Amino acid sequence: MLTALCVWPSAPLTDSLVRKALESTSIPVEIVSSIPESSGNSPLLQWASYDEIEHEFSMNNSVLQSSYIIRKCLIRKHFLSRCIFSYLTKHPESVLKFAWPRTYEIEISFADELDELFADELWELGEQLEAAQKWWILKPGMADRGNGIRIFNDRKTLEKILEEFEEEESDDDQATDNDEANTAVVISQLRHFVIQEYVLNPILFDPREVPIGSNTVKPSVLQGHKFHLRVYCVSSGALTLYLYNRVLALFSSLPYHTPVSQENKLDLTPHLTNTSLQTHRGEEGVRLLDELVGCRIFSIPGSAEQENSTLTSKDVSDIIHQIALVLADTFKAALENPINFQALPNAFELFGVDFLVASSGVGFQVKLLEINAEPAIELTGPRLAWILEELFVDIGKVCVEPFFNGSSTASQNDSHWPVGETRRNLVKCLDTEVRRRI
């Protein structure tokens, strides 16, 4: 009997999905909320929230846990940026060259420190801001759910944004209905930020072209909305990487338009696609990528590109193939940074990865945005909950069963699973060996 620790205090949906996945395995399991003192060297599975896992058991080869202990260079934006920059320096031919937007990392506690930064590490960015030919997006390195995200195209606006973050420290007790204020952060508490080139040529769809719920009528007038892809990937051991091919498309609530300089604050609503900022919409802005096949691809206002095109199944396959290549090189980059990512042979972990799909002029180009640990899967909504149930069952079959039952049928079937092949809706992206389990 396998003892399985399953504790998700702030994620009841994840808790139920893990329990269902364990029930679907071929291994008899006893689910517990705390590790028995008499467990000793008995087989133990810790499929729980990171903070609930007893990480000191990671050196015990009979214990499998659902999180790596150290993976900062994947889940922290500023660490990820440095990791990819270092990898591209050594591997300039990598797909990340086109899939990772130009990014600068800064460490700042007060807005008046910007002058010194622009004279040093932000000198190149300062030159580009003077030209005012590009837009940039500011992201706190350790915040999530869209908090602290801002868009700007000149130095004055950036300074004003950071000054407002300073003011939030003294005004954080005041209630407000302003969307920007609701996503504000305290600069002196976060300090680490990334400034990333804003992608101005995203592919656009109108999600209403795929009606859901009781609304089965397509609107007579369609408008292009920005979206990002939420991709689930599973890293197992040290290291095999799988991409779950049920990909979500998460849409903004308002039609997209290219940012325009203005004296008042820029309305972020057409530009932000994070479902955490649109909980009032429910599932309205959530679709499967496969559901968009046949939908019209909107051109960027002022552009004639793809004016009458529609998304095809071949396009979806190409996008997923690109994502698999980008994920493989991203994890290769992380493996070359062992201080900030340590792949354990007796661990696995589910990540939520965000991608943007841009026009490359001759097709699509995926852009990696960020990687999230313990992704907020509950925001998927009940309509598509089945893809989560399938995902967690797949994790149980691919990551848990082979660890505790190497002679199982599942293990035998997957022993010769080549990179690029899809099984159980999982695409194997990477299969490497960092170190063997002793």
RAZI-V675788 format. One record per residue. N is the residue number from 1. PHI is phi in whole degrees, 0 to 359 (999 if undefined). Layout:
# RAZI-V675788
N,PHI + N,PHI
This chain:
# RAZI-V675788
1,999 + 2,273 + 3,273 + 4,234 + 5,277 + 6,228 + 7,221 + 8,226 + 9,299 + 10,248 + 11,220 + 12,298 + 13,294 + 14,300 + 15,304 + 16,292 + 17,292 + 18,295 + 19,298 + 20,295 + 21,296 + 22,294 + 23,295 + 24,273 + 25,282 + 26,271 + 27,258 + 28,299 + 29,230 + 30,248 + 31,272 + 32,232 + 33,258 + 34,209 + 35,283 + 36,298 + 37,296 + 38,269 + 39,295 + 40,54 + 41,261 + 42,293 + 43,303 + 44,218 + 45,248 + 46,249 + 47,253 + 48,212 + 49,300 + 50,309 + 51,288 + 52,266 + 53,283 + 54,275 + 55,289 + 56,293 + 57,280 + 58,297 + 59,274 + 60,269 + 61,288 + 62,263 + 63,246 + 64,246 + 65,234 + 66,267 + 67,201 + 68,286 + 69,283 + 70,240 + 71,208 + 72,299 + 73,286 + 74,258 + 75,261 + 76,253 + 77,301 + 78,289 + 79,292 + 80,298 + 81,299 + 82,295 + 83,298 + 84,291 + 85,301 + 86,297 + 87,294 + 88,292 + 89,299 + 90,269 + 91,229 + 92,296 + 93,275 + 94,298 + 95,298 + 96,294 + 97,303 + 98,256 + 99,265 + 100,245 + 101,298 + 102,305 + 103,224 + 104,241 + 105,253 + 106,226 + 107,238 + 108,212 + 109,252 + 110,219 + 111,300 + 112,287 + 113,279 + 114,298 + 115,304 + 116,293 + 117,294 + 118,291 + 119,276 + 120,232 + 121,290 + 122,258 + 123,300 + 124,297 + 125,297 + 126,302 + 127,297 + 128,287 + 129,292 + 130,297 + 131,287 + 132,54 + 133,257 + 134,230 + 135,253 + 136,228 + 137,239 + 138,262 + 139,226 + 140,296 + 141,294 + 142,237 + 143,268 + 144,220 + 145,56 + 146,82 + 147,292 + 148,81 + 149,285 + 150,218 + 151,239 + 152,207 + 153,222 + 154,210 + 155,294 + 156,300 + 157,293 + 158,299 + 159,300 + 160,295 + 161,300 + 162,293 + 163,296 + 164,293 + 165,296 + 166,296 + 167,295 + 168,299 + 169,297 + 170,266 + 171,249 + 172,291 + 173,271 + 174,272 + 175,286 + 176,208 + 177,257 + 178,288 + 179,300 + 180,295 + 181,296 + 182,290 + 183,250 + 184,287 + 185,227 + 186,261 + 187,299 + 188,289 + 189,271 + 190,267 + 191,68 + 192,270 + 193,225 + 194,240 + 195,243 + 196,237 + 197,299 + 198,278 + 199,282 + 200,266 + 201,238 + 202,290 + 203,289 + 204,239 + 205,225 + 206,253 + 207,298 + 208,292 + 209,290 + 210,243 + 211,298 + 212,230 + 213,66 + 214,281 + 215,274 + 216,253 + 217,257 + 218,285 + 219,293 + 220,286 + 221,243 + 222,256 + 223,224 + 224,284 + 225,248 + 226,287 + 227,212 + 228,233 + 229,265 + 230,261 + 231,248 + 232,260 + 233,230 + 234,237 + 235,260 + 236,232 + 237,64 + 238,226 + 239,199 + 240,238 + 241,239 + 242,238 + 243,253 + 244,278 + 245,276 + 246,272 + 247,261 + 248,265 + 249,247 + 250,248 + 251,257 + 252,287 + 253,277 + 254,240 + 255,302 + 256,281 + 257,213 + 258,297 + 259,303 + 260,231 + 261,298 + 262,204 + 263,290 + 264,281 + 265,297 + 266,290 + 267,288 + 268,276 + 269,304 + 270,289 + 271,254 + 272,263 + 273,245 + 274,293 + 275,293 + 276,295 + 277,267 + 278,227 + 279,298 + 280,292 + 281,273 + 282,61 + 283,267 + 284,303 + 285,256 + 286,242 + 287,224 + 288,281 + 289,302 + 290,298 + 291,291 + 292,274 + 293,301 + 294,95 + 295,279 + 296,290 + 297,267 + 298,272 + 299,279 + 300,294 + 301,310 + 302,92 + 303,241 + 304,262 + 305,293 + 306,53 + 307,299 + 308,241 + 309,277 + 310,232 + 311,285 + 312,247 + 313,298 + 314,295 + 315,299 + 316,298 + 317,299 + 318,295 + 319,297 + 320,295 + 321,297 + 322,299 + 323,300 + 324,299 + 325,294 + 326,294 + 327,297 + 328,300 + 329,289 + 330,295 + 331,286 + 332,298 + 333,299 + 334,295 + 335,294 + 336,277 + 337,236 + 338,294 + 339,291 + 340,251 + 341,210 + 342,240 + 343,280 + 344,265 + 345,293 + 346,248 + 347,215 + 348,216 + 349,203 + 350,265 + 351,240 + 352,255 + 353,246 + 354,256 + 355,232 + 356,250 + 357,251 + 358,247 + 359,275 + 360,258 + 361,93 + 362,240 + 363,170 + 364,252 + 365,227 + 366,280 + 367,237 + 368,286 + 369,256 + 370,192 + 371,235 + 372,240 + 373,275 + 374,45 + 375,300 + 376,282 + 377,291 + 378,295 + 379,284 + 380,296 + 381,93 + 382,294 + 383,300 + 384,250 + 385,299 + 386,297 + 387,290 + 388,288 + 389,300 + 390,296 + 391,300 + 392,291 + 393,296 + 394,298 + 395,299 + 396,299 + 397,288 + 398,267 + 399,256 + 400,271 + 401,303 + 402,298 + 403,292 + 404,264 + 405,215 + 406,298 + 407,264 + 408,292 + 409,300 + 410,299 + 411,295 + 412,295 + 413,294 + 414,263 + 415,292 + 416,239 + 417,260 + 418,287 + 419,298 + 420,99 + 421,272 + 422,253 + 423,222 + 424,53 + 425,65 + 426,249 + 427,263 + 428,284 + 429,263 + 430,207 + 431,217 + 432,228 + 433,228 + 434,277 + 435,201 + 436,273 + 437,284 + 438,286
